Amino acid sequence: MESILTSIKKLLGIAEEYTHFDADLIMHINSVLSILTQIGVGPTEGFSINDKSSVWGDFVPENSKWELIKSYTYMKVKLLFDPPLSSSVIESMNRIISELEWRIQVAADSVNSN
């Protein structure tokens, strides 16, 4: 099982053992997990992480249908934590985020309707 915090740090280019930004990243990750919960993904009572011990399987079942939440979480955290300087890159990331949100919502609807 892959740690939520560690996987996001890796995608951001931060070494796992470098913990200086962990509190900031945890806050942003928890914000994104709250958004995902509102979309219909994860435990209905909500979910948050406190450290690197929380794994993706704690938030959603291990299922290829949910792999895109990792990319979504990374991109949202990237925009909150370390936004690109170029407005065109930000615009491109926002378009990708919007598509991922739509696809996540479709997947959540299909799971929740069963």
N, C-alpha and C positions, 0 to 999 in steps of 0.2 A: 504494500500500500504506500502511496506517495503522499508525503506531507503537503498540505495546502500552502503553508508559508514557504517551505523550501522550494517548491516548484515555481511559485511566483517570483521568489528571489532569483532563481536560476534564469528565468525568462527575462528578468530585468537586468541581468548581468552582475548580480550581487552574490558573492561567495556565501555559502551556507554558514560558515563560521563567523562571518562579519555580522554582528548583531546590532550595530549602532542604529539602524533604521527600523528594527523589528517593530517597535511600538507604533510607528507611523504606518508601516505596511499592514500591520494587524488591524488598525483602525479602518484603513481603506478597504481591505479585504472584507471586513465585517459589513461595511456599507454595501459592497457589491453583493454579498451573500443575502443581505436584507432585500435588495432589489430582486434577486433571483427568487426568494421566497414569495414576494408579492406577485411575481410572474406565475408562480405555481410549482416551483422546483424546490426540492428539499423538504425537511420536516415542516409540517404545518405550524408548529409552535415556534418556528424560527431556529436559527443556528448561528453560532459565533465561535471564533477560535480565540485562544489565549496565548498559544505558543505553537511550536512546530510539531507538537504531538497529534494535532488534528489532521486527519487524512481525508482525501476526497470521498472515500467510501463511507465516512461518517455523515457526510452531507447528502449524498445521493448514492443509490446502489451502483456497484461496478457494472456498467452497461455502456456499450459503445454509443448508445443514443445520447448519453450525457457528456461525451468527451468534449463537445463544443463549449461547455460551461467553463472549462479551463482556459480556453482562448479568450472567451468573453471576460472572465475575471481578470486575466492578465491585461487586456487592453483597457478596461475600465480603471484598473489600479494604475497603469502606466499614465493615463491621462490625468489622474488625480495626484500622483506622486511625482512624476517626472515628465511633464508634457513636452512634446516636441516644440521647437522654436518656430518651425514653418507652419503657417496657417493652412497650407495645402495638405501637409501631412496630417494635421489635426482633423481637417475635413474628411480626408480619406479614412482615417481611423474611426471617425464618427459614423461614416457610411457602413463600414464593416460591423461596427457595434450594433447598429440598427438592424442589419440583416441577421446577425447572430441572435439578437433579442427576438426577432420574429420567428426564427427557426426554433429557438428554445421554447417559445410560447406554443408553437405548433406541437412540439414533442411533449410538452407538459399537458396540453389539452388531450392528446391521444392517450397518455398514461392515465390521467385523472378521469377520463370518460369510461375506462374499462373497469 
